[in-house]
Amino acid sequence: MSTSTTTRPTGGSGPLVLRGRNWVAPLCWFAVFLDGFDAVVLGAIMPKLTSDPTMGIDNTDGTMIATAGLVGMMIGALGMGWLTDKFGRRKLLMGAVIAFSVLTFVTGFAQDAFTIGLLRFLAGLGLGGCLPTGISMVTEFAGHKKGSNATTLMMTGYHVGAVVTALLAIWAAANTVSGWREMFFIGGLPALVLVPLMWRFLPESPDYLLSQGRTQEAHTVAAHYGVEIDEEPERAFADASPERAETEKQGAGLLLSATYRRNTIFMWIASFMGLLLVYGLNTWLPQIMRAADYDLGNSLGFLVVLNAGAVIGLIIAGKVGDAISPRNAGILWFIGSAILLAALAIKLPLLGIYVMIFITGCFVFSAQNLVYAFAATNYPPKVRGTALGMAAGVGRLGAISGPIMGGTLVAAGIAYPWGFFGFALAGALGGVAMSGMRTVRRGQGTGSSGTPVKAVQEPDAVRPEHTTTGV
C-alpha cells in the first residue's frame, strides 16, 4: 500500500490524512473484528466462567453480565452515531477502539461478577461506536452504488472475529490456568497495532466534510481516494418526497420526520429482531447444544461453524443486496433464518447438525447486516451516522433480549428445543419489518450545480432491475 503526505487544509480542524487508497476498508474491518470478539467471548467462556469455583458465578449471573455489556453498547451506539455526525468518523472510531481494548484487558483481572459486569458495561460504551462508524466510513468511500457489498464485506470482520474467538476459547479451555481470563487479555491486545495504523492511514470521510461545509477539504480527500461525492446530498434524498422535505431538521428529528418516519420505525424493529438473533445465539448456543446432550467441544464447535457460515453468507448477501436492494434481500434472509432455526429443533446426526448450523449462519447474521446496508444507503450523509447509530442502538435492546431469553430458557431447562422456536419467531418478525420499508432509488436529475440529485421512493414491491444498491 503506497503512501502520500499528510496535508493541512486552509480551513477546518487539523490536517487531512491522504495516504494509500486501500487502507480504509481493512482498518474498519479490523475495528469490526473486535465487535465480533466481544459478541462471542462471553458465550465462549461462559461454561468455564460458571464452573470456576473462585468466582461463584452461575447462569443467572452470566445473563446479567451479558446484559450489562449490551446496555453499554446500546448507549454507546446511540451516542456515538450522533457524535460521528458532529465531530467526524476518524477520531470517534479510534477512540472507540482504545476504550474497548483497555477495558477488555482489565476485565481479565476481575474477581467477582459485579466487576466483570461493570467493566463489560464500560467497554460496551466504546465498542458500541465501532460498528455504525465503520459502516459509515466504508459506505461513503465505496459510493452508494456499492453500499450493500461494502457493508457486508466489512461485516465479515465481525464473524471472522467471532470464529477466531471461539477457536481461542477452545484452546484456552484446554491449555490455560483459568480457561477464561486469558481471553480478555488477548482481546485487549489488537489495539496496540490497530490504533497507530488508524492514526497514520485512516482519512476523514469526504461526505462528512461536505456535510460540515468543508467543501474544499471534501474535494481534496475525494480526489485523492477516487470517491465521487454529491454536491447536494440532502436535496437528492429530499426529492424522494419533495412535498414533505424537512431539511431544517437534524439528527433524530429528521429520522422521525414525515419523509423518513416509516423507514426508521421499521428499520428499528428489524434491527431489534436481527440483533436478538445475533447475540442470543452467540451467547447461548453452546449451552443450548449442551442441553441437547452434545459435549463442550462440539458445542463450541457449533459456535465456530455458525460464524463461519456467516462469513460466506455475508459475501453472498452483499451482492444480492446490490442487485435487488437491501430491503428485498433482507426479507429473504430473515424468512430463511426463521425456517432454518426452527429446523434446528430436529434431531440429526452430528455431521447433519453441523451442516444445518453452517447454513443457518449464512442467513441469520447476514439478515441483520442487510438492515445496516439499508440504513447506510437510504439516509443523507448529515444523518447517516445517526441513522446507523440509532439502528444499532435500538437494536441493542434486541441484543439484550436475546441473551435474557436464552438464559431464561437454559435456567428453566427447556432451551432445547424451545430456544430455537423462539429465535425462529424473531426471524419471521424481522422479515415482516423489512417488508414494511421502502427503498429510496436515486435517478438522474440535476441540481443547481449540475450534479445528479434526483431520488424517488420505490413502491413496496420493488422491481428486480438494477436499483443502485438499494438507495
C-alpha positions in Angstrom: 0.0 0.0 0.0 1.6 3.2 -1.1 1.5 6.3 1.0 1.3 10.0 0.4 1.7 13.1 2.6 -0.5 14.5 5.3 -1.7 17.9 4.2 -3.0 20.8 6.3 -6.1 22.4 4.9 -6.6 26.2 4.8 -9.8 25.9 6.8 -11.2 23.2 9.1 -9.8 21.4 12.1 -6.4 19.6 11.8 -4.5 18.0 8.9 -6.1 15.8 6.3 -4.8 12.2 6.1 -4.0 11.4 2.5 -2.4 8.0 2.3 -2.6 4.8 0.3 -6.1 4.3 -1.1 -6.5 0.8 0.1 -6.4 1.4 3.9 -9.9 2.4 4.7 -11.7 -0.9 4.3 -9.2 -3.1 6.1 -8.9 -0.7 9.1 -12.6 -0.6 9.5 -12.7 -4.3 9.0 -10.4 -4.9 11.9 -12.4 -2.5 14.1 -15.5 -4.6 13.5 -13.4 -7.7 14.1 -13.2 -6.5 17.7 -17.0 -6.3 17.8 -17.1 -9.9 16.7 -14.7 -10.8 19.5 -17.0 -9.1 22.0 -20.2 -10.7 20.8 -18.8 -14.2 21.1 -16.3 -14.1 24.0 -18.9 -14.2 26.8 -20.8 -17.2 25.3 -17.5 -18.9 24.5 -16.1 -18.6 28.1 -19.4 -19.0 29.9 -19.0 -22.7 30.6 -15.6 -22.1 32.1 -16.6 -18.9 33.9 -19.6 -20.5 35.6 -17.6 -23.6 36.6 -14.7 -21.5 38.1 -15.0 -22.2 41.9 -13.2 -18.9 42.7 -15.8 -16.8 41.1 -19.1 -18.2 42.3 -20.9 -17.2 39.1 -24.0 -19.1 37.8 -26.1 -18.9 34.7 -28.2 -16.1 36.2 -25.1 -14.0 36.9 -23.9 -14.7 33.4 -27.1 -13.4 32.0 -26.7 -10.2 34.0 -23.1 -9.8 32.9 -24.1 -10.2 29.2 -27.0 -7.7 29.7 -24.7 -5.1 31.3 -22.3 -5.2 28.3 -25.2 -4.9 25.8 -26.7 -1.9 27.7 -23.3 -0.2 27.4 -23.2 -1.0 23.7 -26.7 0.4 23.2 -25.9 3.7 24.9 -22.5 3.8 23.0 -24.2 3.2 19.7 -26.9 5.8 20.2 -24.4 8.4 21.4 -21.6 7.6 19.1 -23.7 7.7 16.0 -24.8 11.3 16.8 -21.2 12.3 17.7 -19.7 11.0 14.5 -22.2 13.2 12.5 -21.0 16.2 14.7 -17.3 15.6 15.1 -16.3 13.1 12.4 -15.8 9.4 11.8 -12.0 9.2 12.1 -11.5 10.4 15.7 -14.5 8.7 17.1 -13.6 5.3 15.6 -10.1 5.5 17.1 -11.5 6.5 20.5 -14.0 3.6 20.4 -11.2 1.1 19.7 -9.0 2.5 22.5 -11.8 2.5 25.1 -13.0 -1.0 24.3 -9.5 -2.5 24.3 -8.3 -1.1 27.5 -11.4 -2.1 29.4 -11.5 -5.5 27.9 -7.9 -6.2 29.0 -8.7 -5.0 32.6 -11.6 -7.4 32.7 -9.2 -10.3 32.9 -8.2 -9.2 36.4 -11.8 -9.1 37.8 -12.6 -11.1 40.9 -16.4 -11.1 41.0 -19.5 -10.9 38.9 -20.2 -7.2 39.7 -16.7 -6.1 38.5 -17.0 -8.1 35.3 -20.4 -6.6 34.6 -19.3 -3.1 35.3 -16.2 -3.4 33.0 -18.3 -5.0 30.3 -20.8 -2.1 30.5 -18.0 0.5 30.2 -16.3 -1.4 27.4 -19.6 -1.6 25.6 -19.8 2.2 25.7 -16.7 2.3 23.5 -17.4 -0.7 21.3 -21.0 0.5 20.5 -19.5 3.2 18.3 -17.3 0.9 16.2 -20.0 -0.6 14.1 -22.0 2.5 13.0 -18.9 4.5 12.5 -17.1 1.8 10.5 -20.2 1.2 8.3 -20.5 5.0 7.6 -16.8 5.1 6.6 -16.8 2.1 4.2 -20.1 3.1 2.6 -19.0 6.7 2.0 -15.7 5.6 0.5 -17.3 2.9 -1.6 -20.1 5.0 -3.0 -23.8 4.4 -2.9 -23.7 2.0 -5.9 -21.7 -0.5 -3.9 -23.2 0.2 -0.5 -24.6 -3.2 0.3 -21.5 -5.1 -0.8 -19.2 -2.7 1.1 -21.2 -3.0 4.3 -21.5 -6.8 4.2 -17.8 -7.3 3.3 -16.8 -5.2 6.2 -19.1 -7.1 8.5 -17.3 -10.3 7.6 -14.7 -8.9 10.1 -17.3 -9.3 12.8 -17.8 -13.0 12.1 -14.1 -13.8 11.4 -13.6 -12.2 14.9 -16.3 -14.5 16.3 -14.7 -17.6 14.7 -11.3 -16.7 15.9 -12.7 -16.1 19.4 -14.5 -19.4 19.6 -11.3 -21.2 18.4 -9.2 -19.3 21.0 -11.8 -20.3 23.7 -11.4 -24.0 22.8 -7.6 -23.6 23.1 -7.8 -21.6 26.3 -10.2 -24.1 27.9 -7.6 -26.9 27.5 -4.3 -25.0 27.8 -4.6 -22.1 30.3 -5.0 -21.8 34.0 -8.5 -20.3 34.3 -9.8 -21.0 30.8 -11.4 -17.5 30.6 -9.2 -14.7 32.0 -6.7 -15.2 29.2 -9.4 -14.5 26.6 -9.9 -10.9 27.9 -6.2 -10.3 27.9 -6.0 -11.4 24.3 -9.0 -9.2 23.4 -7.2 -6.1 24.5 -4.0 -6.6 22.5 -5.0 -5.8 18.9 -5.4 -2.1 19.7 -1.6 -1.9 20.1 -1.3 -2.3 16.4 -4.7 -1.1 15.1 -4.7 2.4 16.7 -1.3 3.5 15.4 -2.3 2.3 11.9 -5.6 4.2 12.1 -3.8 7.4 13.3 -1.5 7.2 10.3 -3.6 5.9 7.5 -7.3 6.4 8.2 -8.7 9.5 6.5 -11.8 11.5 7.3 -14.9 10.8 5.2 -15.4 13.3 2.4 -19.2 13.0 2.9 -18.8 14.1 6.5 -16.5 17.0 5.5 -19.1 18.1 2.9 -21.9 17.9 5.4 -19.9 20.3 7.7 -19.4 22.9 4.9 -15.8 22.0 4.5 -16.1 21.7 0.7 -12.5 22.2 -0.3 -11.3 19.6 2.1 -14.0 17.2 0.9 -12.9 17.5 -2.7 -9.3 17.1 -1.7 -10.0 13.8 0.1 -12.4 12.6 -2.6 -10.0 13.3 -5.4 -7.1 11.5 -3.6 -9.2 8.4 -2.8 -11.1 8.3 -6.1 -14.5 8.9 -4.4 -17.5 10.5 -6.1 -19.3 13.0 -3.9 -22.7 14.5 -4.3 -22.7 18.3 -4.0 -26.4 18.3 -2.9 -26.9 15.0 -1.0 -29.7 16.3 1.2 -31.7 17.5 -1.8 -31.1 14.2 -3.5 -32.8 12.4 -0.6 -35.5 15.0 -0.1 -36.5 14.7 -3.7 -37.8 11.2 -2.8 -40.8 13.0 -1.2 -40.4 16.7 -2.3 -43.7 17.7 -0.8 -42.6 16.6 2.6 -38.9 17.7 2.6 -37.9 18.8 6.1 -34.4 19.9 5.6 -34.3 22.1 8.6 -34.5 19.2 11.0 -31.4 17.4 12.3 -30.5 14.1 13.9 -33.3 12.0 15.4 -35.8 14.7 14.5 -35.0 14.2 10.8 -35.1 10.4 11.1 -38.6 10.7 12.5 -39.8 13.4 10.1 -42.6 12.5 7.7 -40.0 11.8 4.9 -38.2 9.1 6.9 -40.5 8.0 9.7 -41.8 4.8 8.1 -38.4 3.5 7.2 -36.9 4.5 10.5 -39.5 2.7 12.6 -39.5 -0.5 10.6 -35.7 -0.4 10.5 -35.6 -0.2 14.3 -37.9 -3.2 14.5 -35.9 -5.3 12.1 -32.6 -4.3 13.9 -34.2 -5.4 17.2 -35.0 -8.8 15.8 -31.7 -9.2 14.0 -29.6 -8.4 17.0 -31.8 -10.6 19.2 -30.8 -13.5 16.9 -27.1 -12.5 16.7 -26.5 -12.0 20.5 -28.9 -14.7 21.7 -27.3 -17.4 19.6 -23.7 -16.2 20.1 -24.2 -16.1 23.9 -26.2 -19.3 24.5 -25.7 -21.6 21.5 -23.0 -23.7 23.3 -25.2 -24.1 26.4 -28.3 -24.9 24.3 -26.4 -27.6 22.5 -25.1 -29.0 25.7 -28.7 -29.2 26.9 -29.2 -31.3 23.8 -26.5 -33.7 25.1 -23.6 -32.6 22.9 -20.3 -32.3 24.7 -18.5 -29.0 25.3 -16.0 -29.4 22.5 -18.8 -29.9 19.9 -20.9 -27.1 21.5 -18.1 -24.6 21.0 -17.5 -26.1 17.5 -21.1 -25.3 16.6 -20.3 -21.6 17.5 -17.3 -21.7 15.2 -19.4 -23.2 12.3 -22.3 -20.8 12.9 -20.0 -17.8 12.4 -18.0 -19.4 9.6 -21.3 -19.8 7.8 -22.0 -16.1 8.4 -18.8 -15.1 6.6 -20.0 -16.9 3.4 -23.5 -15.6 3.8 -22.3 -12.0 4.1 -20.4 -12.3 0.8 -23.4 -13.6 -1.0 -25.9 -11.2 0.8 -23.9 -8.1 -0.2 -24.0 -9.0 -3.9 -27.7 -9.9 -3.7 -28.4 -6.7 -1.8 -26.7 -4.6 -4.5 -28.7 -6.5 -7.2 -32.2 -6.4 -5.7 -31.9 -3.8 -2.9 -31.0 -4.4 0.8 -34.8 -4.4 1.6 -35.7 -7.3 -0.7 -32.6 -9.3 0.2 -33.3 -8.7 3.9 -36.8 -10.1 3.6 -35.4 -13.3 2.0 -32.6 -13.6 4.6 -34.9 -13.1 7.6 -37.5 -15.6 6.4 -34.8 -18.1 5.6 -33.4 -17.6 9.1 -36.8 -18.4 10.6 -37.2 -21.6 8.7 -33.7 -22.9 9.4 -33.8 -22.0 13.1 -37.0 -23.9 13.6 -35.4 -26.9 11.7 -32.5 -27.0 14.2 -35.0 -28.5 16.7 -35.0 -31.7 14.7 -32.5 -34.2 16.0 -29.9 -35.0 13.4 -26.6 -37.0 13.3 -23.5 -35.0 14.3 -22.5 -34.2 10.7 -26.0 -33.2 9.8 -26.3 -30.8 12.6 -23.0 -29.2 11.7 -24.2 -28.7 8.1 -27.5 -27.2 9.3 -25.8 -24.8 11.7 -23.4 -23.7 8.9 -26.3 -22.9 6.6 -28.2 -21.2 9.4 -25.2 -19.0 10.0 -25.3 -18.0 6.3 -28.7 -16.5 6.8 -29.1 -15.3 10.5 -26.2 -12.8 10.7 -26.4 -11.5 7.1 -30.1 -10.6 7.8 -29.0 -8.0 10.4 -26.2 -6.7 8.2 -28.7 -6.0 5.4 -30.6 -3.8 7.9 -27.3 -1.8 8.3 -26.8 -1.7 4.5 -30.4 -0.3 4.1 -29.6 2.4 6.7 -26.2 3.3 5.1 -27.8 3.7 1.7 -31.2 5.3 2.4 -30.3 8.3 4.5 -28.3 11.5 3.6 -24.7 12.0 4.9 -25.6 14.5 7.5 -27.6 11.9 9.5 -26.1 8.7 8.2 -24.1 8.1 11.3 -27.1 9.0 13.5 -29.3 6.6 11.4 -26.8 3.8 11.7 -26.1 4.5 15.4 -29.8 4.5 16.3 -30.4 1.3 14.3 -27.6 -0.3 16.2 -28.6 1.3 19.5 -32.3 0.5 19.3 -31.3 -2.9 18.0 -29.2 -3.4 21.2 -32.5 -3.8 23.0 -32.9 -6.9 21.0 -29.3 -7.8 21.7 -30.2 -7.5 25.4 -33.4 -9.5 25.0 -31.8 -12.4 23.1 -29.4 -13.4 25.9 -32.1 -12.9 28.5 -34.4 -15.1 26.6 -31.8 -17.7 26.0 -30.6 -17.6 29.6 -34.1 -17.9 31.0 -34.8 -20.9 28.9 -31.4 -22.5 29.8 -32.1 -21.9 33.5 -35.6 -23.4 33.2 -34.2 -26.5 31.4 -36.2 -26.0 28.3 -33.7 -24.3 26.0 -33.8 -27.3 23.6 -35.9 -27.1 21.5 -37.9 -24.0 22.6 -34.9 -21.7 22.2 -34.8 -22.4 18.5 -38.5 -21.9 18.2 -38.3 -18.5 19.9 -35.4 -17.4 17.7 -37.3 -18.6 14.6 -40.2 -16.3 15.6 -37.8 -13.3 15.9 -36.6 -14.1 12.4 -40.1 -14.1 11.0 -40.9 -10.8 12.6 -37.7 -9.3 11.2 -38.9 -10.3 7.7 -42.2 -8.6 8.3 -40.4 -5.4 9.4 -38.2 -5.4 6.3 -41.2 -5.8 4.1 -42.5 -2.5 5.6 -39.5 -0.5 4.5 -39.3 1.5 1.2 -36.2 1.8 -0.8 -35.0 5.2 -2.0 -33.9 4.9 -5.6 -31.7 7.6 -6.9 -32.4 8.6 -10.5 -30.8 11.1 -12.8 -31.8 14.7 -12.0 -29.8 17.9 -11.9 -29.4 20.4 -9.1 -28.3 24.0 -9.4 -24.7 22.8 -9.6 -25.4 20.4 -12.4 -24.8 17.3 -10.2 -27.1 14.3 -10.1 -29.6 14.8 -7.3 -32.9 13.2 -8.1 -34.3 10.5 -5.9 -37.6 8.7 -5.7 -39.4 6.4 -3.3 -39.8 2.9 -4.7 -43.1 1.1 -4.2 -43.4 -1.7 -1.7 -42.9 -4.3 -4.4 -39.5 -3.2 -5.7 -38.8 -4.1 -9.3 -36.0 -6.6 -9.7 -34.0 -4.5 -12.2 -30.8 -2.6 -11.1 -31.6 -0.3 -8.2 -28.1 1.1 -7.5 -27.7 -0.9 -4.3 -30.9 0.0 -2.7 -30.6 3.7 -2.5 
